[in-house]
Amino acid sequence: MTTPRPGSRAEQRRRTEARILDAASQIFLTAGYERTTIRGVASAAGVDAGLVMHYFGSKQELFRQVIDAAPAPRISGAPGQAADQILASLAERLASEPAASLALLRSMLTSPEAASAASAAIARYQAQIAGAIPADDAGLRAAIISAITLGVIVSRHLVKSDDLATADPAQVISLLRPCMLSLAGQPGPALS
């Protein structure tokens, strides 16, 4: 991809789109999907609402692009390495409440449009996981791993389940490690 030359229309468009995405990210995070409006995003970005619609087409597409622009963990390598990468990412999210991720997750749980917009990002993450799993049912295993991770994050930070909300992140990761290794295609230690 070539970088537009400074001052060109392409560069102005890129900067305007980035400004709109930044404004939309902040508003989706603070107001949630349902209360975010195209007019509010446009006002925060200092542009006309018609320009937001021109660039993004709909609120759902704008939300999808905000999710796509968010940093996502990269999963690769052998099954054990992939499981370690997943657990390391989860450990970070257990140690400090991921406010931005939780706001987007809350939107996905309360709005079918937001959930639909996020499904492509979730599918890409699951495909990365599945690519590291040497099993015929890699897609199912990846979906279960994704569900466990989301469930743990939701239970700790949104539902605030007593034991999980106060648990040491290292202990949670230690308990999940055999499960993740097994799902990733490496048998974990036998549990007695």
N, C-alpha and C positions, 0 to 999 in steps of 0.2 A: 504494500500500500504506500503510495507516495504522499508526502506531506504537502498540503496546499501552500502556495507561496504566500508570505505575509501580505496582508492587505487585500488579497484576492477575494472574490465572492465565495469561493469554496471555503476559505479560511474563516470568513465572517459567518458563514452558515455553521461551520464546525463549532465555533465559539458560542454562537447563539444556542445551538442544540445542547452543548455542554452546560450552559447557564440554565437552560430549561430543566435538564436532567438533575442538576444540583438542587434547584429550587423544588422540583418534584420530590426528590429524595427526602428533603427536610420536611416537607408538608405531609407526605405519606407516613413518615416516622412519627410526627407529632399528632396529626389528626386522624390517621388511619385511612384505609381505602375509601370507606363510605362517605366520610366527611371531606375528603379532598375533592376540590373542584378544578376544572380546567381554568376558570377565571382566577382562582386563588393562585394556581401555579404561575399563570401568565403574569399576574401582578407581582409576585415575588421575584420573577425572572426579569421584570421590566420590559415585557413584550406584550403584544396584543394576543388575546385568546385565540383568534383565528390563525395566528402563526404557530401556536402550540398544536392546534388541530392539523395544520398543514404538514408539520414535521412528523407528528406522531399518530394522527388519525383518530385516536380515541383514548379515553382515560385508561382502559384496560391495556392498550399497547404501550402507553407511557409507563404504567406500573411494570409491565413485562421488561421494558428496557432498563428501568431502575434496578430491577432484580438482576438482570443480565450484567449490569455494570458493577454490581457489588462483588467484592473479592470472594472467591470460592476456593475451598481447599482442592488441591490437585492430588489425585490418587493414581499411583502407578507403581510398577515393580512387581516383585513376587508376592504371593498371597500374604506372607508374614509381614512384609514391608507395607503392603496396603493396609493391613489391619492396624499396624503401628501408626500409620499416617492418620487413619480415621480416629483412633483412640487419642492421639496427640491433639487433633483438632477439637475433639469432644472435651478433653481435659481443659483446654483454654476456655471453652465456653462454660464449663462448670466453675472454673476458678473466678471468672469475672463475668457478671451478667452482660450478655451481648445485647445491649439496648436496641441497636439498629435491627439486628436479626429478629429480636422478639417483636418489635413493632410490625415488621413485615409478616412474621408468622401469625401474629394476632389478626392482621388483615386477612390472611389466607384462611384462617379458621372461621371468620365471621362473614366473608363475602365469597359467594361462588365465582364471581368475576375475577376476584383477586386470586383465588385458588387456581382457576383455569389459566390465568396469566403466568403463575409460578410453576405450573406443571412441566413446562419445557425445561426450566432450570433444574428442577428435581430429577427429571428424566436424564439430563446430561450427567448429573452427579452420579446417578445410579449406573449409567452406562460406563463411567470411569471405573466404578467399583467392580462391575461385572467383568470388565476387561482384564482385571487382575485375578479373577477367580477361575481356576481350571476345573470347572464342573459343568455338566450338561444343564443344570438348573441355575446357572450363574445369575440370570436375571432375577429369579425369585430370591436367591440368597442376597443379592444387592438390595432388593426392595425391603427385605427384612432388616438388613443392617441399617438402612436409611430410616426405617420406622422406629427401630430401637433408639437411634441417636436423637431423632426428633422427639420421641416419647420421653426420653430422659431429660432433655432440655426443657420441654414444656412442663413436665412434672416438677422439676427443680425451680424454675424461674417464674412460671405463670401460675401453675396450680399450687406451688409451694408445699408439696407433700412433705410432711414433718421429717421423716428420716432422710429422704433424699435432699431436701432443702438445706439440711444442716450437715450432711455427710462431707467428709474430707474428699475432695476430688480424686486424690491418689487412691483411696479405698474403692471408690466407684469404678475407676479405670481398672484396678486390680481384679475386681469381681467380674467385670465385663470382658477382660482379655481372653479367657478360655472360650467364651461364646463367640467373640469376633473371630478368633483364630479358626474355630471350627466352621463357622459360616464362610470364611474366606477360603476354605478348602484345606486347611491344615488342622489335623486333629489336635485338640487341646489336651492338657493333662487330665487323666481320669479323675473324676470327682468321686469321693467316697461317701 
